[in-house]
């Protein structure tokens, strides 16, 4: 019942639900206590309302926003408490006394102070906001001063309003003791502190304490762009939940041969971005983006099909490539919008065939197979379980934007899968890693996810007390791993400046400069963290894994088999060569399911009852009986391309080739603009030469020019 109430109230925990109930009940009690009057009931009810309110704000509860929507926001709740205090004074027989009038005036003046306080805080935040957010970019040509102290701006409205605690406590004490002096002193203290808070903020509005104008900041960015001369950009736009789509490409960009840059459109994505040595430029404003000098960029990579892509696709001086954020048989992998790009890069032959079958307008000659360079961290399976108890990963995808039953196995099969894995005759360990979007659209999916989490946690707790699984030596090893984990996390926090929460976005952009040594240490520490994480609990312990760490590929490496849905997760897991199962949630039937979805041709096909899981478990517990190994190997090559040359080599080669085409196009346009009268003669091909020779000559010329881009600056009119 409690869990149902939590879900219906859309709160995150039982404590939030309790705080919400106490907050709702406390205000009627305060009103009744003021009318009766009952000073002690009033004091207790007021104290409960303060504590409940503070807890909900501290937890960032959904109910806080809902109260504001129904005109019961934070300032209104404080004002109601203060007015009820005035009512209590009047009902206590002091309606004609000086304390009553002083209380009324103080409440009104204090409430009036909220306006200048809010205006100053808002102005400070607006004037401290840069038009861009940067990382690994030197903005030393402009002066960005330090931010105001965190205690002044962090949750400033709550801090300001809570100054009425002094007045509230003093007046209640005065009523209880008949000593009005307590009331006068506390009311005066509240006003003095309120005025002092506003005055403490004013010095930070001086021009010397504010960031430069947007024009100067953008000029500094252009100065940096002219010095760095980026040649390839990864362009990305999306919600905070979609940050994983750009994060998965960071290591690939780190390994690129040319000068890459990440161009983001939302500040929230910049906050979610994992550490990287690649320069990052976030430009939220479309006008600002269009005025940036991106004339040295030859190739733009796109990881998602979103509306804001048009702001970059409009630039003709670069070639545009859709690389996506996964390779699967979902409809998203053959989005008709893909024909807006100059090229579409797929992992292997399967991607090319997928577009041909979909017939959405993407031409075969515009598709390039480059492998999946971000799959390099995935280890190939040895055919033998890593631990005495095999590990099975359940990684379902999310519910999607519609109610198609084939979107996710969670709704119809999720609990059956988990129950069968937990009750397997030969024990296995279950790792449950849901998609980051799970439950964001469908309350039913969220409810199933929560039930699965409860099932896994209950089973894990039962194993933790079973003496068959754990020994004193193992406990000591886990304790040592947890200590190591804490040490690494502390160092990571220090390196990523997460411990210094006083820095605002402007300071982060100012100080986040490229540091190869720091990046190398971060890479090493992340590897140490991953090792310590898996050692910090037993290889027999079930686990719910959420959040960005450990990464999905780390879960692949720790697992001996996987259960999932039709998504890029399946295609990626195939790189390991390990057994896997995919759920036919739409109940198409095994043959039709395989016909429609290439990635499941070497999988165990599960119905919604998950009865077929026994076959997967037999393969895991007895590798000698694995009859699908050869099929998985063949499918891996078809989906992900050959092992040699490596994916990153293929990726870099494709980038070089397309950059040459981009430069050839730009040089040609510049020549035609410079010599309009002779353009026909200059552009006419030599028909006596073979077609292949003419194409080869053009590419060689473009490649030569690309090596020395400084000799081929474009006309300013062609710049983005």
C-alpha positions, 0 to 999 in steps of 0.5 A, a space after each residue: 500500500 505504501 509503495 502504491 501511495 508513493 507511486 501515485 504521489 510521484 515521490 521518491 521515497 517513504 520519507 518524502 511521502 511522510 513529509 508531504 502528508 505532514 506538510 498538508 496536515 500541519 497547516 490546518 492544525 496551525 490555523 485551528 491553533 491560532 483560532 482557539 488559540 493554543 500556543 503550544 499546538 501552534 508551536 508544534 504544528 509550525 515546527 512540523 511544517 518547517 521541517 517537512 517543507 525543508 525535507 521536501 526541498 532538500 530532496 528536490 521532491 516533485 510535490 514542491 513543483 506541483 504546489 507551486 503550480 496550484 498557487 501554494 508555492 514556497 513564498 505563499 506557504 511562508 506568508 500563510 504561516 506569518 499571517 496565522 501568527 498575526 491571527 494568533 496574536 490577535 486571538 490571544 487578546 493582544 489585538 489592540 496591543 503594540 506587539 500586534 501592530 509591530 508584528 503586522 508591519 514586520 510581516 508586511 515589510 519582510 514579505 516586501 523584501 522578497 521582491 528586491 532579494 529575488 530581483 538581485 539574485 535573478 539579475 546576478 544569475 543572468 549576468 553571470 551566465 555566458 552565452 556559451 559553456 566550454 571545456 578544454 577551451 582557453 578563454 584567457 583573452 577575457 576576464 571572468 571573475 569569481 562567482 559570489 560565495 555559494 552560501 549567498 546564491 544556493 537555494 537563496 529563496 529558502 534561506 531568505 524566507 527562513 529568516 522569519 524563524 526568528 520572528 516566529 520563535 520570538 513572538 510565540 515565546 512572548 505570548 507564552 511568557 507575557 514578555 513582549 520584549 522577546 517579540 520586539 527583539 526577534 521581529 527586529 532581528 528578522 528585518 535586520 537579517 533580511 535587509 542585510 541579505 539583500 545588501 550582501 548581494 549588491 556588491 556582486 552587481 558591480 561591473 567588475 564582478 560580472 562576466 563580459 558581454 556576450 559579444 566579447 565572449 563570442 569574440 574570444 571563442 572565435 579567437 580560440 577557433 581560429 587558433 585551434 582550427 577544428 576539422 571535425 565536430 560531433 554535433 549533439 542536441 537532446 534532453 539530459 536523459 540522452 547524454 549517454 548518446 554523446 558520451 558513448 562517442 567520447 573515447 572515439 573522438 579522443 582517438 581521432 587523427 585530426 582536430 575534433 571538437 564537440 558542439 553541444 546545444 543544451 547546457 544540461 548536456 554539458 553538465 552530463 558530459 563525461 570527462 574528455 580531452 576533446 574541446 567542448 563548446 556548448 552554444 544554446 543560442 541558434 543565432 550565436 551558433 550561426 555567427 561562429 566561424 566554423 570555416 575550418 570544419 570539414 566534417 560534422 558528425 551527428 549522433 541523433 536525429 533532432 530538430 536542432 540539427 538543421 542549424 548545422 545542416 544549413 552550413 554548406 562548407 562541411 560534409 554532414 554524416 549521421 553516425 547515430 548512437 547505436 546499431 539495431 533493427 529498430 525503426 530509428 535506425 532507418 529514420 527517413 530524416 537520414 537522407 538529409 545527410 551527405 553520408 550515413 555511417 553504419 557498423 557493417 553490411 547489415 546497416 547498409 541492407 537495412 536502409 535498402 530494405 526500408 527504402 526511405 531515400 538513403 542512397 547506397 552510395 551514401 552509406 559507408 561501413 566504418 565498424 563500431 569504434 566505441 566497442 573496443 572496450 568489449 572483451 571477447 568471451 572465452 567460452 568459460 564462465 568468469 566465476 563459479 556462478 555464471 552471470 546473466 545480464 538483463 538489460 531491457 530497453 525502454 518503453 518508447 514513445 508509443 505503446 507498441 508491445 515490441 518496444 520493451 520486454 519489461 511490461 509483458 515479460 520482465 518479471 517472468 525473466 527475472 523470476 526464472 533467472 533468480 529461481 534457476 535450478 543451477 544458480 546464476 547471478 543476475 545483473 539488472 541494468 535498465 535503460 536510462 529512459 525507463 519509466 519516463 513516459 509510461 507509469 506502467 513501465 516504471 511500476 514494473 521496473 520498481 517491482 523488478 528492483 524489489 525482486 532483485 534486491 530481495 534475492 540479493 539480501 537472501 544470498 548475502 545471509 547464505 553461508 554457502 556463498 561467503 567466507 571470512 576471506 571473501 568478506 575481507 577482500 570485499 572490504 578491501 575493495 570497498 576501501 579502494 573504491 572510496 579512495 578512487 572515488 575521492 580522487 576522481 571527485 577531486 580531479 573533476 572538481 565535483 567537490 567544489 560546488 561553489 563554482 558556477 558555470 562561468 567559472 567552470 568554463 574559465 577553468 576547464 582547460 585541456 590537461 593531458 596529464 589529468 585526462 590520463 590519470 582520469 582514464 587510469 582511475 576509471 579503470 581502477 574504479 571499475 575493477 574495485 567496483 566488481 570486487 566490492 561485492 561477491 561474484 554470486 551477488 545479484 545486483 541492480 545497476 543504474 546510473 552512468 557507472 559502471 558502463 554498459 560495456 563493463 557489464 558486458 565484460 562481467 557477464 557470461 550471457 545477456 537477455 535484452 530486447 531489440 535495440 543497439 544493446 543486442 548488436 553491441 553485445 554480439 561483439 563479445 561473441 557470448 550467448 544471448 537471448 532476445 524477447 519477442 514481446 510482440 509475439 511475432 513468432 520465432 521465424 518472423 521475429 528473426 526475419 524482421 530483426 537481423 540481430 536475433 538470428 543467433 539468439 535464443 528467442 524468448 516468448 513473454 513467458 520466458 520459458 525458453 530461458 532454460 536453453 540459454 541457461 544450459 548454454 551458460 552453465 555447460 559451454 560444451 553444449 553451445 550450438 550457436 557459437 559459429 552463428 554468432 561469429 558470422 553474425 558479428 561480422 555481418 553486423 559490425 564489420 571485419 575485425 581488421 582493419 580496426 574500427 577506429 582505423 576505418 573511422 579515421 579513414 572515412 573521416 579523411 576521405 569525406 574531409 577531402 570531398 568537403 574541401 574539393 567542393 569548397 575550392 570548386 565553389 570559390 573558383 566559380 565565384 572568382 571566375 564567373 565568366 570562365 566557370 563553364 570552361 574550368 568546370 568542363 571535364 576532360 572526356 578523353 580521360 577515364 572516369 576513374 582517373 578523373 575522380 582519382 585526380 580530384 580526390 588527390 588534389 582535395 587531399 593535398 589541399 586538406 593537408 595544408 588548410 591554411 592555404 585554402 581559406 574560404 571566402 568569408 561569405 561561405 563561412 558558417 
